[in-house]
Amino acid sequence: MELEIIRNKASSLKSHGLSIEDRKVLKEDRRLVFSWTEETSNDRETSVTKWRRTRARTAYRTIQDANEHLFLAVILSITPTQCAQKKFDKVLEQLIRLNYDEFYFTLDPETKSFLETIAAEQGFAGNRRYLAFMKSLFPRIEPRRIQFAYSLVRRDDIPSFLEKMMEGIVSSQEWAKEESQGGNTTGCLTIIIPTNEHEDGSCNIRVNRKLLMQAIHDFRMTSLKLE
């Protein structure tokens, strides 16, 4: 049961990234800070409560030591109360023996920023487990290799070209992913302002690849030579 729930969460992260509910779990339920930081002594808690919380924290950390991607899927789908139960021991044994390829997923820069904000707000930005987690989920990647480059559109065609780009934005994979996550903003458009105030700025737009290739043909754009 729990293993299926975890697999479903990993699949959701792979397809859609962090959902609104996932963000609530991390921001309001504070499961990351629970897992990564030691609690201050609370005299009101019974010894049983402390024991359960310690068991849950140990389970989360054992899973993180096995695989960071699996850890996030577990944190988002399995509560500390579930982790503390004796029956979860068998689930834990299964989890640490899995092939973790099925749990691999990539997350976007906005999600990285969200996690960094939580780390600052909840006070674990310097925690070694947090740093290892971020390094694994957001590894440094080489810049995208450019296959083709095109330029030169007829000035009279600019309005039609921009209209076509709008179609490309709303049909892009990035747009679909953001829409599934909720919210009303998009990262499909990035504006760059140079330090020289007399220099023009630039606008980078993420659009559907097939539509973009068709636009290159329709507007008879000129291929640029790549070094």
C-alpha positions, -999 to 999 in steps of 0.1 A, spaced: 0 0 0 26 25 11 50 15 -16 24 20 -43 16 55 -28 53 64 -30 56 51 -66 26 72 -76 41 103 -60 74 97 -78 54 93 -111 35 126 -104 68 144 -97 82 131 -129 52 142 -149 41 174 -132 67 185 -106 56 198 -72 18 202 -69 1 228 -48 -5 201 -21 31 191 -22 42 227 -16 18 229 14 33 197 29 68 213 27 59 248 37 31 244 62 36 208 75 74 215 77 84 179 70 119 188 57 128 207 89 113 178 109 136 153 91 167 174 91 169 192 124 170 180 160 142 190 182 146 211 213 134 193 245 97 197 252 86 187 287 50 185 276 56 156 253 54 121 267 82 97 262 61 77 238 56 108 216 93 115 216 100 79 207 76 80 178 91 112 164 126 98 167 115 67 148 99 88 121 130 110 117 153 80 116 132 64 89 132 96 67 170 98 71 176 62 62 156 67 30 175 99 22 208 80 27 196 55 1 184 79 -25 175 116 -25 148 114 -52 131 86 -33 134 106 -1 114 135 -16 87 112 -29 84 97 6 85 130 25 56 142 3 34 111 5 41 94 39 35 113 72 57 111 102 29 92 120 30 65 93 68 64 94 68 58 132 45 28 130 61 -6 135 46 -19 103 65 7 83 97 -12 91 89 -38 64 82 -10 39 116 6 49 134 -27 42 118 -28 7 126 8 0 163 5 7 166 -25 -17 149 -10 -47 163 -1 -81 161 37 -78 160 45 -116 122 44 -115 122 73 -89 144 96 -109 128 129 -120 139 164 -128 125 196 -113 125 231 -128 144 262 -116 112 277 -100 110 246 -77 147 251 -68 139 287 -58 109 275 -38 130 250 -18 157 276 -12 131 300 2 118 273 25 153 266 37 159 302 45 125 307 62 127 275 83 164 278 92 181 248 76 199 264 46 233 253 60 222 218 70 244 191 54 214 170 45 197 199 28 228 207 8 232 171 -3 196 169 -13 198 201 -34 230 189 -51 214 157 -61 181 171 -73 196 201 -91 230 190 -105 250 214 -126 243 208 -162 260 219 -193 244 246 -213 219 233 -240 237 225 -272 223 245 -301 213 225 -332 201 253 -354 199 291 -353 178 313 -376 172 350 -380 159 377 -404 121 381 -406 105 405 -429 94 436 -410 59 434 -423 56 398 -410 65 407 -374 29 409 -361 20 376 -377 52 360 -364 45 372 -328 10 358 -331 24 324 -341 48 326 -311 19 331 -288 4 298 -302 38 282 -295 39 294 -259 5 280 -249 12 247 -267 47 242 -252 56 215 -227 67 241 -202 33 258 -203 15 224 -199 37 215 -169 31 249 -152 -6 247 -158 -8 213 -141 10 228 -110 -15 256 -106 -8 293 -102 -12 320 -128 24 328 -138 47 313 -164 85 311 -170 80 307 -207 91 343 -212 125 356 -199 135 393 -203 172 402 -201 182 438 -194 219 446 -201 239 469 -178 245 494 -206 214 516 -207 219 524 -243 219 488 -254 187 470 -264 173 443 -241 163 408 -252 134 385 -247 137 347 -247 105 328 -253 100 290 -248 77 276 -275 65 243 -290 94 230 -310 73 217 -340 54 249 -343 87 269 -341 102 248 -369 71 254 -390 73 291 -384 109 291 -396 97 276 -428 66 298 -432 84 331 -426 114 320 -447 140 328 -420 177 326 -428 199 299 -412 228 312 -393 262 296 -394 272 281 -360 309 280 -351 
